[in-house]
Amino acid sequence: MLRAISLSVDGRLRDVSLGVCGGECVAILGPNGAGKSTLLRALAGLLRAAGSVCWMGTALERIPYIERGRRLAWLGQESAAEFAFPVRDVVAQGRFAHGDDNQRIDEVMAALDISHIANRSITELSGGERRRVFLARALATGAPIQLWDEPTSSLDVRHALEVYALARNLANSGDSCVLVSLHDIRAAYRFDRVIVLDQGKLIVDGSPHDVLTAPLIRQVFLVEARFLTSLVPELPGIV
């Protein structure tokens, strides 16, 4: 569904190749400056890049802009709001390429727990509330390719867990692929695959249980990790 070959961006990303299929939920990990945001922006067509990017079998440069809005949703790292639009109007922007769809808008607002602030100005909200509004806008698109750059920044524990569940459920539908950049290594175990970047290079790509080893974490994050399987039966803990 989404494929990149030898993707490079001005030294910030170097010769990265990957493919993501429908039904996959993929986490992108790496230290600050590793190239996570650069990779997502290049995949979204927001940065000029060497190499090739294909969405759903079509080269990115051959996809008209209005069609790009139907195929891909982008959630950037920043949640700044410059105009005092009501929350519901911001979420409704996600339906621009499709036409209005009140039911879809209501559904995603309920899923992100923002229905009760539908009429408030987005400029009045907290950082976490704004984050959920912009994520709702991305979900409202119904786009089969979802790229989210640190979607849980500014979120409390409950809402962060709900975002991970939304990503998982979206991928489970089989029609969508979701790529999410993270800083929380423990959260990566909720995903099908983990891509680890460091200094603009793809270091490893695979199942979180296979690739997130203590040596890898030491090499990339310069942290000593100890895995405790007794904390949560389903997921290993890292301390």
GUTORKOL-65587 format. One line per field, with one value per atom (N, C-alpha, C): residue number from 1; residue in one letter; x, y, z. Coordinates in Angstrom, 3 decimals. Each point is the difference from the previous one (the first is absolute). Last residue first. Layout:
<rs>
pos: [NUM,...] .
code: [A,...] .
c1: [X,...] .
c2: [Y,...] .
c3: [Z,...] .
</rs>
This chain:
<rs>
pos: [239,239,239,238,238,238,237,237,237,236,236,236,235,235,235,234,234,234,233,233,233,232,232,232,231,231,231,230,230,230,229,229,229,228,228,228,227,227,227,226,226,226,225,225,225,224,224,224,223,223,223,222,222,222,221,221,221,220,220,220,219,219,219,218,218,218,217,217,217,216,216,216,215,215,215,214,214,214,213,213,213,212,212,212,211,211,211,210,210,210,209,209,209,208,208,208,207,207,207,206,206,206,205,205,205,204,204,204,203,203,203,202,202,202,201,201,201,200,200,200,199,199,199,198,198,198,197,197,197,196,196,196,195,195,195,194,194,194,193,193,193,192,192,192,191,191,191,190,190,190,189,189,189,188,188,188,187,187,187,186,186,186,185,185,185,184,184,184,183,183,183,182,182,182,181,181,181,180,180,180,179,179,179,178,178,178,177,177,177,176,176,176,175,175,175,174,174,174,173,173,173,172,172,172,171,171,171,170,170,170,169,169,169,168,168,168,167,167,167,166,166,166,165,165,165,164,164,164,163,163,163,162,162,162,161,161,161,160,160,160,159,159,159,158,158,158,157,157,157,156,156,156,155,155,155,154,154,154,153,153,153,152,152,152,151,151,151,150,150,150,149,149,149,148,148,148,147,147,147,146,146,146,145,145,145,144,144,144,143,143,143,142,142,142,141,141,141,140,140,140,139,139,139,138,138,138,137,137,137,136,136,136,135,135,135,134,134,134,133,133,133,132,132,132,131,131,131,130,130,130,129,129,129,128,128,128,127,127,127,126,126,126,125,125,125,124,124,124,123,123,123,122,122,122,121,121,121,120,120,120,119,119,119,118,118,118,117,117,117,116,116,116,115,115,115,114,114,114,113,113,113,112,112,112,111,111,111,110,110,110,109,109,109,108,108,108,107,107,107,106,106,106,105,105,105,104,104,104,103,103,103,102,102,102,101,101,101,100,100,100,99,99,99,98,98,98,97,97,97,96,96,96,95,95,95,94,94,94,93,93,93,92,92,92,91,91,91,90,90,90,89,89,89,88,88,88,87,87,87,86,86,86,85,85,85,84,84,84,83,83,83,82,82,82,81,81,81,80,80,80,79,79,79,78,78,78,77,77,77,76,76,76,75,75,75,74,74,74,73,73,73,72,72,72,71,71,71,70,70,70,69,69,69,68,68,68,67,67,67,66,66,66,65,65,65,64,64,64,63,63,63,62,62,62,61,61,61,60,60,60,59,59,59,58,58,58,57,57,57,56,56,56,55,55,55,54,54,54,53,53,53,52,52,52,51,51,51,50,50,50,49,49,49,48,48,48,47,47,47,46,46,46,45,45,45,44,44,44,43,43,43,42,42,42,41,41,41,40,40,40,39,39,39,38,38,38,37,37,37,36,36,36,35,35,35,34,34,34,33,33,33,32,32,32,31,31,31,30,30,30,29,29,29,28,28,28,27,27,27,26,26,26,25,25,25,24,24,24,23,23,23,22,22,22,21,21,21,20,20,20,19,19,19,18,18,18,17,17,17,16,16,16,15,15,15,14,14,14,13,13,13,12,12,12,11,11,11,10,10,10,9,9,9,8,8,8,7,7,7,6,6,6,5,5,5,4,4,4,3,3,3,2,2,2,1,1,1] .
code: [V,V,V,I,I,I,G,G,G,P,P,P,L,L,L,E,E,E,P,P,P,V,V,V,L,L,L,S,S,S,T,T,T,L,L,L,F,F,F,R,R,R,A,A,A,E,E,E,V,V,V,L,L,L,F,F,F,V,V,V,Q,Q,Q,R,R,R,I,I,I,L,L,L,P,P,P,A,A,A,T,T,T,L,L,L,V,V,V,D,D,D,H,H,H,P,P,P,S,S,S,G,G,G,D,D,D,V,V,V,I,I,I,L,L,L,K,K,K,G,G,G,Q,Q,Q,D,D,D,L,L,L,V,V,V,I,I,I,V,V,V,R,R,R,D,D,D,F,F,F,R,R,R,Y,Y,Y,A,A,A,A,A,A,R,R,R,I,I,I,D,D,D,H,H,H,L,L,L,S,S,S,V,V,V,L,L,L,V,V,V,C,C,C,S,S,S,D,D,D,G,G,G,S,S,S,N,N,N,A,A,A,L,L,L,N,N,N,R,R,R,A,A,A,L,L,L,A,A,A,Y,Y,Y,V,V,V,E,E,E,L,L,L,A,A,A,H,H,H,R,R,R,V,V,V,D,D,D,L,L,L,S,S,S,S,S,S,T,T,T,P,P,P,E,E,E,D,D,D,W,W,W,L,L,L,Q,Q,Q,I,I,I,P,P,P,A,A,A,G,G,G,T,T,T,A,A,A,L,L,L,A,A,A,R,R,R,A,A,A,L,L,L,F,F,F,V,V,V,R,R,R,R,R,R,R,R,R,E,E,E,G,G,G,G,G,G,S,S,S,L,L,L,E,E,E,T,T,T,I,I,I,S,S,S,R,R,R,N,N,N,A,A,A,I,I,I,H,H,H,S,S,S,I,I,I,D,D,D,L,L,L,A,A,A,A,A,A,M,M,M,V,V,V,E,E,E,D,D,D,I,I,I,R,R,R,Q,Q,Q,N,N,N,D,D,D,D,D,D,G,G,G,H,H,H,A,A,A,F,F,F,R,R,R,G,G,G,Q,Q,Q,A,A,A,V,V,V,V,V,V,D,D,D,R,R,R,V,V,V,P,P,P,F,F,F,A,A,A,F,F,F,E,E,E,A,A,A,A,A,A,S,S,S,E,E,E,Q,Q,Q,G,G,G,L,L,L,W,W,W,A,A,A,L,L,L,R,R,R,R,R,R,G,G,G,R,R,R,E,E,E,I,I,I,Y,Y,Y,P,P,P,I,I,I,R,R,R,E,E,E,L,L,L,A,A,A,T,T,T,G,G,G,M,M,M,W,W,W,C,C,C,V,V,V,S,S,S,G,G,G,A,A,A,A,A,A,R,R,R,L,L,L,L,L,L,G,G,G,A,A,A,L,L,L,A,A,A,R,R,R,L,L,L,L,L,L,T,T,T,S,S,S,K,K,K,G,G,G,A,A,A,G,G,G,N,N,N,P,P,P,G,G,G,L,L,L,I,I,I,A,A,A,V,V,V,C,C,C,E,E,E,G,G,G,G,G,G,C,C,C,V,V,V,G,G,G,L,L,L,S,S,S,V,V,V,D,D,D,R,R,R,L,L,L,R,R,R,G,G,G,D,D,D,V,V,V,S,S,S,L,L,L,S,S,S,I,I,I,A,A,A,R,R,R,L,L,L,M,M,M] .
c1: [12.521,0.303,1.437,-4.394,1.371,0.238,-3.650,0.268,1.467,-3.588,1.174,0.127,-4.736,1.034,1.191,-3.982,-0.006,1.202,-0.769,0.139,0.169,1.731,-1.229,0.092,3.313,-0.791,-1.363,3.717,-1.030,-0.891,3.977,-1.202,-1.127,4.471,-0.714,-1.319,5.178,-1.344,-0.614,3.956,-0.240,-1.466,4.098,-1.376,-0.028,3.326,0.002,-1.431,1.711,-0.669,0.112,0.988,1.035,-0.580,-2.045,-0.499,0.978,1.055,-0.694,-0.350,2.338,0.686,-0.648,-2.000,1.274,0.692,-3.864,-0.352,1.255,0.559,-0.472,-0.317,1.240,1.121,-0.419,-3.460,0.838,1.216,-4.236,0.848,0.807,-3.895,0.267,0.719,-1.412,1.032,0.325,-3.327,1.232,1.107,-4.438,0.578,1.335,-2.588,0.597,0.664,-0.222,-0.897,0.641,2.143,-0.526,-0.982,4.397,-1.419,-0.531,4.690,-0.641,-1.487,3.197,0.852,-0.598,-0.150,-0.870,0.884,1.434,0.073,-1.000,1.001,-0.531,0.012,1.402,0.837,-0.418,-2.559,1.053,0.889,-5.071,0.902,1.062,-3.844,0.897,0.963,-5.083,1.108,0.843,-3.900,0.750,1.108,-5.170,1.406,0.595,-4.408,0.415,1.497,-2.039,-0.011,0.469,-0.057,-1.394,-0.137,4.153,-0.435,-1.470,2.222,0.250,-0.441,-0.013,-1.213,0.177,3.697,-0.955,-1.261,3.371,0.372,-1.008,-0.539,-0.232,0.273,0.082,1.173,-0.101,-2.180,-0.137,1.328,-3.176,1.296,-0.227,-2.927,-0.025,1.407,-3.376,1.384,0.020,-3.777,0.225,1.480,-3.860,1.288,0.258,-4.770,0.863,1.354,-3.832,0.024,1.002,-1.117,0.591,0.147,-1.514,-1.058,0.486,2.881,-0.710,-1.141,2.490,0.750,-0.734,-1.900,-0.004,0.734,0.033,-1.296,-0.080,3.914,-0.115,-1.304,0.680,0.927,-0.125,-2.410,-0.576,0.875,1.603,-1.091,-0.660,3.319,0.604,-1.075,-1.503,0.560,0.651,-1.613,-1.112,0.494,3.066,-0.374,-1.147,1.255,1.075,-0.334,-2.840,-0.222,1.109,0.352,-1.240,-0.160,3.662,0.141,-1.238,0.810,0.094,-0.024,1.932,-1.179,0.246,3.212,-0.932,-1.217,2.393,0.656,-1.080,-0.755,-0.338,0.750,0.538,-1.393,-0.339,4.265,-0.120,-1.423,0.004,1.291,-0.182,-2.695,-0.164,1.363,-2.795,1.335,-0.125,-3.168,-0.002,1.424,-3.146,1.368,-0.011,-4.069,0.559,1.448,-4.004,1.086,0.596,-3.678,-0.239,1.090,-0.779,0.260,-0.398,-0.084,-1.206,0.200,3.589,-0.862,-1.238,2.936,0.673,-0.875,-1.546,-0.052,0.671,0.252,-1.357,-0.137,3.954,-0.034,-1.380,0.550,0.702,0.089,-1.982,-0.796,0.683,2.256,-1.073,-0.898,3.442,0.596,-1.084,-1.200,0.257,0.572,-0.600,-1.288,0.182,3.815,-0.486,-1.332,1.882,0.798,-0.490,-3.674,1.323,0.743,-3.846,0.214,1.411,-2.157,-0.236,0.392,0.074,1.056,-0.141,-3.229,1.184,1.131,-5.272,1.060,1.246,-4.961,1.026,1.019,-3.778,-0.273,1.031,0.186,-0.200,-0.137,0.914,0.609,-0.186,-1.580,-0.495,0.612,1.344,-1.362,-0.491,4.298,-0.048,-1.404,2.418,-0.501,0.016,1.062,1.093,-0.439,-3.129,1.132,1.165,-3.818,-0.306,1.173,0.370,0.030,-0.317,-0.322,1.398,0.115,-4.350,0.629,1.435,-2.527,-0.484,0.709,0.912,0.554,-0.416,-1.840,1.424,0.632,-4.482,0.114,1.455,-1.076,-0.234,0.159,1.944,-0.514,-0.175,1.402,-0.377,-0.581,3.555,-1.296,-0.369,4.210,-1.104,-1.356,4.365,0.181,-1.168,0.045,0.019,0.071,-0.119,-0.914,0.023,2.514,0.468,-0.876,-1.094,0.973,0.537,-2.857,-0.677,0.926,1.458,-0.103,-0.622,0.154,1.369,-0.039,-4.000,0.390,1.404,-1.687,-0.660,0.372,1.639,0.610,-0.641,-0.060,-0.578,0.602,2.991,-1.108,-0.597,3.603,-0.924,-1.217,5.394,-1.311,-1.009,4.595,0.110,-1.353,2.497,-1.257,0.014,3.591,-0.296,-1.309,2.735,-1.444,-0.399,4.383,-0.471,-1.522,2.325,0.456,-0.549,-2.773,1.327,0.306,-3.265,-0.049,1.412,-2.936,1.245,-0.300,-2.305,-0.236,1.299,-1.684,0.913,-0.426,-2.481,0.787,0.813,-2.768,-0.870,0.795,2.158,-0.805,-0.967,2.575,0.877,-0.770,-2.095,-0.009,0.917,-0.098,-1.296,-0.110,3.884,-0.048,-1.329,1.923,-0.474,-0.203,3.532,-1.298,-0.423,4.262,-1.070,-1.397,4.183,-0.050,-1.103,0.868,-0.573,-0.151,-0.275,1.064,-0.612,-2.647,0.178,1.107,-1.757,0.457,0.229,-1.337,-0.984,0.328,3.102,-1.184,-0.947,5.644,-1.238,-1.098,5.279,-1.075,-1.239,5.861,-1.375,-0.960,5.127,-0.598,-1.429,2.122,0.519,-0.581,-2.507,0.854,0.516,-2.967,0.658,1.027,-4.450,1.396,0.509,-4.421,0.143,1.432,-2.280,0.204,0.163,-0.468,-1.220,0.123,3.694,-1.016,-1.307,3.426,0.378,-1.019,-0.515,-0.292,0.363,1.047,-1.447,-0.358,4.565,-0.510,-1.497,2.032,0.431,-0.528,-0.628,-0.905,0.348,2.891,-1.382,-0.968,5.027,-0.608,-1.439,3.341,0.288,-0.551,-0.240,0.850,0.303,-1.374,-0.218,0.971,-0.777,0.283,-0.320,-2.771,1.347,0.222,-4.239,0.727,1.374,-5.214,1.318,0.667,-4.271,0.586,1.381,-4.758,1.457,0.456,-4.232,0.137,1.482,-3.213,1.176,-0.014,-3.245,-0.157,1.178,0.908,-1.255,-0.160,5.006,-1.211,-1.238,5.361,-1.020,-1.289,5.806,-1.339,-0.957,5.389,-0.969,-1.308,5.488,-0.978,-0.933,4.016,-0.956,-0.988,4.220,-0.186,-0.911,0.928,0.972,-0.371,-1.450,-0.502,0.851,1.130,-0.816,-0.585,2.616,0.819,-0.769,-2.296,1.000,0.836,-3.411,-0.364,1.157,-1.692,1.032,-0.448,-1.549,-0.470,1.081,-0.609,1.191,-0.368,-4.247,1.243,1.106,-5.408,1.070,1.263,-5.827,1.342,0.972,-5.409,0.926,1.410,-3.458,-0.826,0.865] .
c2: [-1.215,0.918,0.479,-2.638,0.468,0.994,-4.392,1.317,0.337,-3.316,0.127,1.409,-2.390,0.893,0.008,-2.680,0.087,0.756,-0.644,-1.279,0.143,3.443,-0.095,-1.259,0.440,1.185,-0.034,-3.263,-0.282,1.198,-0.265,-0.561,-0.211,3.252,-0.682,-0.515,2.013,-0.401,-0.824,4.062,-1.293,-0.344,3.630,-0.449,-1.362,4.680,-1.411,-0.419,3.970,-0.292,-1.493,2.763,0.179,-0.174,-0.503,0.969,0.289,-3.068,1.128,1.086,-4.075,0.553,1.300,-2.517,0.587,0.711,-2.409,1.201,0.699,-4.129,1.013,1.297,-3.768,0.546,1.094,-2.217,0.859,0.540,-1.156,-0.729,0.978,-0.119,0.885,-0.771,-2.177,1.004,0.901,-3.712,-0.492,1.047,0.896,-1.002,-0.524,3.090,0.622,-1.006,-0.847,-0.128,0.619,1.992,-1.322,0.022,2.824,0.003,-1.399,3.596,-1.312,0.161,3.545,-0.928,-1.399,4.593,-1.036,-1.066,5.309,-1.332,-0.940,4.672,-0.021,-1.345,0.701,0.819,-0.118,-3.398,0.680,0.724,-3.109,0.878,0.564,-4.322,0.797,0.764,-2.641,0.489,0.894,-4.087,1.154,0.302,-2.779,0.142,1.232,-1.335,-1.197,-0.003,2.572,0.101,-1.303,1.207,-0.048,-0.020,0.526,-1.391,-0.163,4.277,-0.632,-1.455,2.876,0.059,-0.709,0.507,-0.993,-0.030,3.260,-1.317,-1.060,5.336,-0.991,-1.400,3.937,0.023,-1.054,0.414,-0.069,0.292,0.027,0.215,0.124,-2.627,0.899,0.159,-2.021,0.182,1.093,-3.507,1.102,0.005,-2.002,-0.187,1.263,-2.572,1.137,-0.460,-2.837,0.918,1.140,-3.548,-0.604,0.932,0.303,0.017,-0.612,0.775,-1.281,-0.067,4.042,-0.980,-1.335,3.287,0.473,-0.988,-0.717,-0.323,0.417,1.152,-1.452,-0.384,4.503,-0.399,-1.492,1.674,0.459,-0.412,-0.816,-0.922,0.395,2.827,-1.256,-1.001,3.986,0.242,-1.266,-0.045,-0.017,0.235,0.344,-1.395,-0.113,4.306,-0.610,-1.453,2.366,0.357,-0.547,-0.779,-0.580,0.296,1.970,-1.448,-0.603,5.099,-0.752,-1.493,3.736,-0.730,-0.668,2.577,0.857,-0.746,-2.473,1.082,0.890,-3.892,0.003,1.062,-0.893,0.366,0.106,-0.207,0.152,0.403,-0.344,0.337,0.356,-2.957,0.805,0.215,-1.821,0.287,0.974,-3.569,0.944,0.139,-1.977,0.162,1.090,-1.086,-1.316,0.043,3.823,-0.360,-1.348,2.885,-1.368,-0.500,4.396,-0.147,-1.379,1.248,0.351,-0.161,-0.527,-1.178,0.276,3.594,-1.002,-1.238,3.324,0.483,-1.000,-0.820,-0.262,0.469,1.035,-1.426,-0.400,4.360,-0.181,-1.470,1.065,0.588,-0.237,-1.265,-0.930,0.534,2.762,-1.178,-0.980,3.774,0.330,-1.203,-0.464,0.054,0.323,0.087,-1.367,-0.044,4.225,-0.678,-1.404,3.358,-0.399,-0.694,3.620,-1.336,-0.187,3.820,0.015,-1.307,0.856,0.794,0.056,-2.106,-0.832,0.767,0.924,0.413,-0.839,-1.996,0.892,0.370,-3.110,1.398,0.973,-4.851,0.209,1.464,-2.818,1.312,0.399,-4.194,0.996,1.382,-3.882,0.416,1.126,-2.623,1.460,0.490,-4.629,0.627,1.528,-3.498,0.773,0.791,-2.661,-0.899,0.713,2.475,-0.841,-0.903,2.585,0.871,-0.788,-2.171,0.192,0.937,-0.852,-1.239,0.242,3.534,-0.306,-1.227,1.134,1.018,-0.294,-2.669,-0.292,0.971,0.796,-1.214,-0.343,3.661,0.278,-1.233,1.693,-1.285,0.117,3.086,-0.081,-1.378,0.353,0.608,-0.250,-1.314,-0.937,0.692,2.055,-0.702,-0.918,2.458,0.924,-0.731,-1.442,-0.524,0.832,1.074,-1.293,-0.611,4.013,0.254,-1.311,0.152,-0.098,0.300,0.570,-1.419,-0.184,4.361,-0.485,-1.470,2.013,0.468,-0.463,-0.878,-0.836,0.417,2.567,-1.321,-0.839,5.316,-0.984,-1.385,4.295,-0.789,-0.875,3.882,-0.408,-0.736,0.340,0.579,-0.613,-1.346,1.440,0.686,-4.584,0.428,1.519,-4.637,1.426,0.307,-4.225,0.130,1.473,-3.414,1.190,0.022,-3.503,-0.010,1.169,-2.011,0.507,0.034,-2.961,0.699,0.422,-1.754,0.376,0.711,-3.554,0.989,0.226,-2.119,0.096,1.099,-1.252,-1.209,0.065,3.607,-1.152,-1.229,4.070,0.240,-1.120,-0.069,-0.228,0.196,1.075,-1.436,-0.351,4.428,-0.301,-1.480,1.506,0.430,-0.318,-3.140,1.384,0.364,-3.690,0.075,1.461,-1.672,-0.170,0.107,0.145,1.177,-0.083,-3.699,1.167,1.190,-5.077,0.917,1.298,-4.646,1.124,0.912,-3.973,-0.425,1.101,0.779,-0.919,-0.319,3.468,-0.202,-0.920,1.203,-0.425,-0.148,2.338,-0.285,-0.374,0.558,-0.092,-0.348,2.769,-1.318,0.021,4.392,-0.896,-1.390,4.676,-1.127,-0.708,4.487,-0.438,-1.074,0.825,0.376,-0.484,-0.871,1.356,0.502,-4.449,0.910,1.440,-4.168,0.760,0.943,-2.556,-0.953,0.711,2.576,-0.408,-0.986,1.344,1.123,-0.337,-3.144,0.117,1.121,-0.558,-1.150,0.140,3.208,0.164,-1.134,-0.208,0.966,0.204,-2.874,-0.507,0.942,0.176,0.037,-0.472,0.855,-1.248,0.005,3.356,0.241,-1.231,-0.989,1.301,0.194,-5.066,1.159,1.300,-4.465,0.516,1.180,-3.405,0.399,0.551,-1.417,0.481,0.574,-3.745,1.039,0.366,-2.347,0.043,1.180,-3.438,1.116,0.051,-2.387,0.086,1.282,-1.291,-0.855,0.041,1.105,0.217,-0.986,0.947,-0.527,0.425,1.814,-0.229,-0.402,0.561,-0.171,-0.314,2.273,-0.735,-0.121,2.300,-0.726,-0.782,4.274,-0.813,-0.642,3.187,-1.273,-0.953,4.254,-0.538,-1.401,5.099,-1.345,-0.581,4.167,-0.323,-1.398,2.125,-0.495,-0.351,1.576,0.979,-0.464,-3.372,1.416,0.770,-5.173,0.819,1.452,-5.557,1.343,0.755,-4.615,0.862,1.451,-2.437,-0.643,1.040,-1.053,0.958,-0.782,-0.681,-0.533,1.144,-1.735,1.128,-0.554,-3.023,1.206,1.263] .
c3: [32.161,1.094,-0.139,-2.719,-0.121,1.115,-1.234,0.541,-0.181,-2.935,0.862,0.525,-1.282,-0.506,0.927,0.807,-1.459,-0.547,4.826,-0.697,-1.517,3.668,-0.775,-0.840,3.260,0.326,-0.669,-0.451,1.000,0.297,-2.969,-0.618,1.005,-0.687,1.075,-0.553,-1.742,-0.355,1.128,-0.704,0.640,-0.215,-2.121,0.178,0.676,-0.925,0.400,0.321,-3.500,1.268,0.268,-4.085,1.037,1.396,-4.579,0.969,1.137,-3.663,-0.612,1.003,1.333,-1.164,-0.478,3.541,0.427,-1.157,-0.939,0.764,0.504,-2.177,-0.951,0.723,2.639,-0.766,-0.984,2.470,0.851,-0.757,-2.975,0.942,0.840,-3.771,1.135,1.102,-4.101,-0.267,1.189,-0.044,-0.602,-0.029,1.598,0.885,-0.537,-2.601,1.189,0.935,-5.313,1.135,1.244,-4.286,0.297,1.144,-2.276,-0.356,0.259,0.816,0.094,-0.288,-0.788,0.737,0.031,-3.240,0.530,0.633,-0.406,-0.598,0.648,1.304,-1.348,-0.686,4.600,-0.874,-1.467,2.371,0.743,-0.998,0.610,-0.735,0.927,-0.310,0.837,-0.896,-0.154,-0.809,0.893,0.836,0.482,-0.998,0.129,-0.393,0.646,1.145,-0.728,-0.279,4.381,-1.453,-0.635,4.737,-0.422,-1.529,2.402,0.044,-0.368,0.498,-1.304,-0.026,3.930,-0.813,-1.328,2.963,0.497,-0.845,-0.806,-0.501,0.440,-0.807,1.056,-0.548,-2.714,0.863,1.103,-5.368,1.457,0.675,-5.050,0.653,1.505,-3.973,1.146,0.549,-4.331,0.433,1.053,-2.592,0.926,0.398,-3.969,0.668,0.822,-2.062,0.301,0.521,-1.053,-1.125,0.185,3.243,-1.182,-1.169,4.846,-1.009,-1.307,3.743,0.031,-1.014,0.749,-0.781,-0.068,2.678,-1.384,-0.899,4.646,-0.579,-1.468,2.458,-0.141,-0.690,1.097,-1.065,-0.277,3.626,-1.258,-1.183,4.336,-0.336,-1.317,1.733,-0.447,-0.405,1.885,-1.335,-0.542,4.410,-0.955,-1.427,3.553,-0.222,-0.992,1.319,-0.793,-0.310,2.878,-1.395,-0.907,4.708,-0.530,-1.483,2.351,-0.206,-0.640,-1.116,1.246,-0.319,-3.533,0.457,1.349,-2.803,0.761,0.530,-3.858,0.739,0.600,-2.876,1.420,0.797,-4.834,0.270,1.475,-3.283,1.443,0.412,-4.792,0.588,1.473,-4.066,1.212,0.651,-4.725,0.505,1.164,-3.298,1.113,0.532,-4.411,0.493,1.055,-2.100,0.312,0.468,0.735,-0.915,0.381,1.939,-0.447,-0.929,2.439,-1.430,-0.513,4.657,-0.752,-1.493,3.139,-0.087,-0.846,0.875,-0.827,-0.183,2.910,-1.383,-0.948,4.599,-0.495,-1.445,2.191,-0.315,-0.521,1.504,-1.265,-0.396,4.169,-1.081,-1.349,3.923,-0.311,-1.120,1.643,-0.639,-0.429,2.529,-1.407,-0.743,4.611,-0.677,-1.484,2.734,-0.172,-0.723,1.149,-1.016,-0.280,1.779,0.469,-1.134,-1.254,0.544,0.531,-2.411,1.446,0.674,-4.792,0.630,1.516,-2.872,0.170,0.673,0.890,-0.927,0.260,1.029,0.547,-1.069,-0.409,-0.331,0.564,0.720,-1.443,-0.373,4.195,-0.262,-1.465,1.808,0.952,-0.199,-2.569,-0.354,0.890,-0.063,-0.152,-0.380,0.534,1.221,-0.096,-3.424,0.586,1.227,-2.439,0.226,0.679,-1.373,1.155,0.343,-3.845,1.170,1.269,-4.139,0.385,1.193,-1.731,0.463,0.475,-2.026,1.357,0.563,-4.458,0.902,1.435,-3.379,0.169,0.987,-1.212,0.796,0.283,-2.868,1.414,0.876,-4.671,0.460,1.516,-4.938,1.415,0.322,-3.952,0.259,1.449,-2.009,-0.205,-0.025,0.880,-1.272,-0.334,4.158,-1.137,-1.335,4.876,-1.018,-1.275,4.015,-0.469,-1.085,2.395,-1.068,-0.585,3.875,-1.286,-1.173,4.496,-0.325,-1.393,1.641,-0.258,-0.394,1.357,-1.330,-0.360,4.322,-0.999,-1.421,3.684,-0.085,-1.105,-0.519,0.922,-0.258,-1.193,-0.526,1.107,-0.332,1.061,-0.555,-1.687,-0.242,0.963,0.033,-0.213,-0.165,2.317,-0.607,-0.105,0.837,0.093,-0.728,0.993,0.147,0.161,-2.097,0.692,0.043,-2.262,1.391,0.800,-4.259,0.284,1.483,-3.331,1.287,0.343,-4.672,0.657,1.313,-4.061,1.055,0.757,-5.206,1.139,0.958,-4.059,0.263,1.293,-1.779,0.239,0.433,-1.187,1.189,0.317,-3.962,1.154,1.303,-4.029,0.250,1.162,-1.493,0.619,0.311,-2.288,1.396,0.661,-3.976,0.138,1.469,-1.854,0.677,0.128,-1.745,-0.996,0.619,2.489,-0.865,-1.051,3.034,0.667,-0.936,-1.751,0.391,0.520,0.389,-0.915,0.510,2.342,-1.312,-1.006,4.608,-0.577,-1.458,1.404,0.813,-0.766,-0.110,-0.652,1.039,-0.903,0.950,-0.800,-0.688,-0.487,1.127,-0.578,0.113,-0.500,2.224,-1.033,0.246,1.532,0.365,-1.243,2.393,-1.228,0.363,2.962,-0.148,-1.346,1.388,0.511,-0.068,-1.010,-1.117,0.416,2.700,-0.248,-1.196,1.527,-0.449,-0.354,1.907,-1.351,-0.572,4.455,-0.895,-1.448,3.372,-0.159,-0.974,1.097,-0.740,-0.255,2.736,-1.388,-0.862,4.652,-0.620,-1.469,2.370,0.045,-0.722,0.886,-1.322,-0.046,3.759,-0.719,-1.414,3.813,-1.162,-0.817,4.893,-0.626,-1.157,0.936,0.847,-0.727,-1.175,-0.186,0.919,-2.484,1.198,-0.370,-2.054,-0.385,1.248,-1.194,0.838,-0.525,-2.208,0.088,0.860,-1.845,0.926,0.388,-4.236,0.864,0.826,-3.450,1.172,0.947,-5.071,0.690,1.144,-1.315,-0.633,0.773,-0.918,1.026,-0.703,-0.837,-0.546,1.130,-1.094,0.817,-0.768,0.123,-0.812,0.925,-0.005,0.754,-0.966,-0.281,-0.682,0.774,2.574,-0.943,-0.466,2.550,-0.246,-1.110,1.491,1.182,-0.092,-3.534,1.093,1.256,-3.994,0.451,1.193,-1.582,0.119,0.618,-2.468,0.637,-0.004,-1.252,0.335,0.765,-2.421,0.034,0.275,-0.570,-0.428,-0.041,2.065,-0.253,-0.349,0.542,-0.239,-0.282,1.537,0.071,-0.139,-0.700,0.000,0.000] .
</rs>
